């Protein structure tokens, strides 16, 4: 399939601002800033007494790429 021209001019890309260098710090065992990968925290939304649903949500988070760092 080929693209069809609609006669609309292309918008030039906006220049990207330069990022300032930050220092890396540790928050527990997680590195933040200074080129460290972005960390995202997630939680389950089920009642913890509902073990089956809680384990299902944990499995879904794991399947989406989340890693368990620490269980409190």
Biotite code that builds the C-alpha atoms (Angstrom):
import biotite.structure as struc

atoms = struc.array([
    struc.Atom([0.000, 0.000, 0.000], chain_id="A", res_id=1, res_name="UNK", atom_name="CA", element="C"),
    struc.Atom([1.396, 3.391, -0.945], chain_id="A", res_id=2, res_name="UNK", atom_name="CA", element="C"),
    struc.Atom([0.840, 6.756, 0.718], chain_id="A", res_id=3, res_name="UNK", atom_name="CA", element="C"),
    struc.Atom([-1.574, 9.186, -0.899], chain_id="A", res_id=4, res_name="UNK", atom_name="CA", element="C"),
    struc.Atom([-0.710, 12.879, -0.924], chain_id="A", res_id=5, res_name="UNK", atom_name="CA", element="C"),
    struc.Atom([-3.546, 15.026, 0.418], chain_id="A", res_id=6, res_name="UNK", atom_name="CA", element="C"),
    struc.Atom([-1.874, 18.297, -0.500], chain_id="A", res_id=7, res_name="UNK", atom_name="CA", element="C"),
    struc.Atom([-1.285, 19.240, 3.142], chain_id="A", res_id=8, res_name="UNK", atom_name="CA", element="C"),
    struc.Atom([2.194, 20.667, 3.730], chain_id="A", res_id=9, res_name="UNK", atom_name="CA", element="C"),
    struc.Atom([4.391, 18.799, 6.188], chain_id="A", res_id=10, res_name="UNK", atom_name="CA", element="C"),
    struc.Atom([5.050, 20.527, 9.500], chain_id="A", res_id=11, res_name="UNK", atom_name="CA", element="C"),
    struc.Atom([8.787, 20.839, 10.194], chain_id="A", res_id=12, res_name="UNK", atom_name="CA", element="C"),
    struc.Atom([10.009, 19.017, 13.288], chain_id="A", res_id=13, res_name="UNK", atom_name="CA", element="C"),
    struc.Atom([10.429, 21.182, 16.386], chain_id="A", res_id=14, res_name="UNK", atom_name="CA", element="C"),
    struc.Atom([13.998, 21.518, 17.596], chain_id="A", res_id=15, res_name="UNK", atom_name="CA", element="C"),
    struc.Atom([14.703, 19.429, 20.673], chain_id="A", res_id=16, res_name="UNK", atom_name="CA", element="C"),
    struc.Atom([16.073, 21.338, 23.640], chain_id="A", res_id=17, res_name="UNK", atom_name="CA", element="C"),
    struc.Atom([19.391, 20.154, 24.981], chain_id="A", res_id=18, res_name="UNK", atom_name="CA", element="C"),
    struc.Atom([19.100, 18.272, 28.251], chain_id="A", res_id=19, res_name="UNK", atom_name="CA", element="C"),
    struc.Atom([21.192, 19.289, 31.208], chain_id="A", res_id=20, res_name="UNK", atom_name="CA", element="C"),
    struc.Atom([23.395, 16.688, 32.824], chain_id="A", res_id=21, res_name="UNK", atom_name="CA", element="C"),
    struc.Atom([22.068, 15.421, 36.149], chain_id="A", res_id=22, res_name="UNK", atom_name="CA", element="C"),
    struc.Atom([23.828, 13.483, 38.854], chain_id="A", res_id=23, res_name="UNK", atom_name="CA", element="C"),
    struc.Atom([22.807, 9.954, 39.700], chain_id="A", res_id=24, res_name="UNK", atom_name="CA", element="C"),
    struc.Atom([21.460, 9.129, 43.153], chain_id="A", res_id=25, res_name="UNK", atom_name="CA", element="C"),
    struc.Atom([20.292, 5.899, 44.760], chain_id="A", res_id=26, res_name="UNK", atom_name="CA", element="C"),
    struc.Atom([16.767, 5.550, 46.132], chain_id="A", res_id=27, res_name="UNK", atom_name="CA", element="C"),
    struc.Atom([17.049, 2.279, 47.984], chain_id="A", res_id=28, res_name="UNK", atom_name="CA", element="C"),
    struc.Atom([18.452, -0.095, 45.385], chain_id="A", res_id=29, res_name="UNK", atom_name="CA", element="C"),
    struc.Atom([17.140, 1.938, 42.411], chain_id="A", res_id=30, res_name="UNK", atom_name="CA", element="C"),
    struc.Atom([19.377, 4.381, 40.515], chain_id="A", res_id=31, res_name="UNK", atom_name="CA", element="C"),
    struc.Atom([17.681, 7.671, 39.531], chain_id="A", res_id=32, res_name="UNK", atom_name="CA", element="C"),
    struc.Atom([19.057, 10.345, 37.170], chain_id="A", res_id=33, res_name="UNK", atom_name="CA", element="C"),
    struc.Atom([22.456, 10.594, 35.535], chain_id="A", res_id=34, res_name="UNK", atom_name="CA", element="C"),
    struc.Atom([21.596, 8.367, 32.581], chain_id="A", res_id=35, res_name="UNK", atom_name="CA", element="C"),
    struc.Atom([19.939, 5.620, 34.652], chain_id="A", res_id=36, res_name="UNK", atom_name="CA", element="C"),
    struc.Atom([16.921, 4.006, 32.969], chain_id="A", res_id=37, res_name="UNK", atom_name="CA", element="C"),
    struc.Atom([13.512, 5.386, 33.929], chain_id="A", res_id=38, res_name="UNK", atom_name="CA", element="C"),
    struc.Atom([11.921, 3.503, 36.838], chain_id="A", res_id=39, res_name="UNK", atom_name="CA", element="C"),
    struc.Atom([8.155, 3.160, 37.195], chain_id="A", res_id=40, res_name="UNK", atom_name="CA", element="C"),
    struc.Atom([6.465, 1.870, 40.319], chain_id="A", res_id=41, res_name="UNK", atom_name="CA", element="C"),
    struc.Atom([3.225, -0.048, 40.105], chain_id="A", res_id=42, res_name="UNK", atom_name="CA", element="C"),
    struc.Atom([0.790, -1.535, 42.590], chain_id="A", res_id=43, res_name="UNK", atom_name="CA", element="C"),
    struc.Atom([-2.061, -3.997, 42.481], chain_id="A", res_id=44, res_name="UNK", atom_name="CA", element="C"),
    struc.Atom([-5.595, -2.678, 42.896], chain_id="A", res_id=45, res_name="UNK", atom_name="CA", element="C"),
    struc.Atom([-7.167, -5.779, 44.390], chain_id="A", res_id=46, res_name="UNK", atom_name="CA", element="C"),
    struc.Atom([-7.812, -6.618, 48.010], chain_id="A", res_id=47, res_name="UNK", atom_name="CA", element="C"),
    struc.Atom([-4.768, -8.528, 49.200], chain_id="A", res_id=48, res_name="UNK", atom_name="CA", element="C"),
    struc.Atom([-7.120, -11.027, 50.845], chain_id="A", res_id=49, res_name="UNK", atom_name="CA", element="C"),
    struc.Atom([-8.232, -11.966, 47.288], chain_id="A", res_id=50, res_name="UNK", atom_name="CA", element="C"),
    struc.Atom([-5.098, -13.960, 46.589], chain_id="A", res_id=51, res_name="UNK", atom_name="CA", element="C"),
    struc.Atom([-6.148, -15.228, 43.159], chain_id="A", res_id=52, res_name="UNK", atom_name="CA", element="C"),
    struc.Atom([-6.921, -11.764, 41.753], chain_id="A", res_id=53, res_name="UNK", atom_name="CA", element="C"),
    struc.Atom([-3.791, -10.259, 43.308], chain_id="A", res_id=54, res_name="UNK", atom_name="CA", element="C"),
    struc.Atom([-1.576, -12.975, 41.806], chain_id="A", res_id=55, res_name="UNK", atom_name="CA", element="C"),
    struc.Atom([-3.322, -12.469, 38.436], chain_id="A", res_id=56, res_name="UNK", atom_name="CA", element="C"),
    struc.Atom([-2.499, -8.751, 38.480], chain_id="A", res_id=57, res_name="UNK", atom_name="CA", element="C"),
    struc.Atom([1.107, -9.487, 39.462], chain_id="A", res_id=58, res_name="UNK", atom_name="CA", element="C"),
    struc.Atom([1.359, -11.941, 36.553], chain_id="A", res_id=59, res_name="UNK", atom_name="CA", element="C"),
    struc.Atom([-0.048, -9.309, 34.165], chain_id="A", res_id=60, res_name="UNK", atom_name="CA", element="C"),
    struc.Atom([2.421, -6.696, 35.396], chain_id="A", res_id=61, res_name="UNK", atom_name="CA", element="C"),
    struc.Atom([5.280, -9.165, 34.986], chain_id="A", res_id=62, res_name="UNK", atom_name="CA", element="C"),
    struc.Atom([4.108, -10.086, 31.472], chain_id="A", res_id=63, res_name="UNK", atom_name="CA", element="C"),
    struc.Atom([4.092, -6.394, 30.526], chain_id="A", res_id=64, res_name="UNK", atom_name="CA", element="C"),
    struc.Atom([7.749, -6.068, 31.533], chain_id="A", res_id=65, res_name="UNK", atom_name="CA", element="C"),
    struc.Atom([7.559, -4.925, 35.166], chain_id="A", res_id=66, res_name="UNK", atom_name="CA", element="C"),
    struc.Atom([10.169, -6.410, 37.468], chain_id="A", res_id=67, res_name="UNK", atom_name="CA", element="C"),
    struc.Atom([9.607, -7.085, 41.128], chain_id="A", res_id=68, res_name="UNK", atom_name="CA", element="C"),
    struc.Atom([12.355, -5.281, 43.034], chain_id="A", res_id=69, res_name="UNK", atom_name="CA", element="C"),
    struc.Atom([11.052, -5.651, 46.560], chain_id="A", res_id=70, res_name="UNK", atom_name="CA", element="C"),
    struc.Atom([7.849, -6.892, 48.116], chain_id="A", res_id=71, res_name="UNK", atom_name="CA", element="C"),
    struc.Atom([6.981, -5.109, 51.366], chain_id="A", res_id=72, res_name="UNK", atom_name="CA", element="C"),
])
